[in-house]
Amino acid sequence: MKKLLENRGSKAQLIWIIIMRLTGLIMFFAPLYLPIRAYFYPSIENVQISGSDYILMCVGFALSSGAKMIGILLNNVGIALGNLMNKITK
């Protein structure tokens, strides 16, 4: 497990971190779009945030705040799978 959390500082790892952070931010702000839009445009019916919206916001917040560790983990899992495939195909 310690090897899976090793920070390699590679370009692919940075891409994974950015992807996770953007996904988390989109998941966090998506449930807020319609209520905010209804607030600024009085002609639009007010939409309330439901329980599933709160869950989506919490998951999005967790993804965006923990994006570095998730990105490092995904990058190292990809490297491990690549090495495994090289061993199997040789």
N, C-alpha and C positions, 0 to 999 in steps of 0.2 A: 504494500500500500504506500509505503514511503516513496518508492520509485515512481508511482503514478502521480504524486504531487510535486515532483521535482520541476523547478522552474527552469526551462531551457532558454527562454528569451528569444525564440525564433519568430520569424515573420508569420508563419502559420499559426502559432500560438496567439499572436496579436490579432490576427483575423478572427480566430475563435472568440476571443474576448470581446471584440467589437460586435460580432454577430450576437452573442449572448446579451450584451448590454442593450443593443438596439431592440432585440426581441422583448426583453424585459420592459423597456420603456414603452413600447407599443402596447404590450399587454397591460401596463399600468394605466396609460392614458386612454385606451379604447373605451372603457365603460364610462369615462367622464365626458366624452365628446358630445353626446346628445344632450345631457343636462346643461352643459356649459353653453351650447348653441341655443337651447331654449331660453336660457337666461338673457342672452343678448338680443334675441329676436322674439318680440312679444307675440307674433303671429303663430309661432310654433308651440305645439302643446308641450307642457312640462312633462319630462320623463323622470321617473324616480329610479334610484339605484337599488337593485335587488341584492339578495344574498349571494347569488352566483357572481354578480359583478364585484362584490367585495372579495370573494375568493380569487377571482382573476386579477384583481389589483394587488392582492397579497403575493400571489405567485409572481407577478411581474416585478414587484418590488424586490422580492428575494432573488430573482434572476439578475436584475440590474445591479443590485448591491453585491452579490457574490459572483459577478461575472468573471473576475480574474481567476478565482479558484476553479470555477466550472470550465473556463477556457483552457487552463493548464491541464485539468483532468482529461478533457476531450482530446487535446493535442497528444498527450501521452498515451491514451488508449489507441488513437490512430496510429501512432508510431509502433506500439506493441502489436497491433493487428497487421501492420505492414511487415514487420519482422517475422511474425508467425507465417504469413503467406509466403514470404521468401523461403523460409525453412521447408514448408510443405511442398512448394513447387520445384525445389531443387532436387 
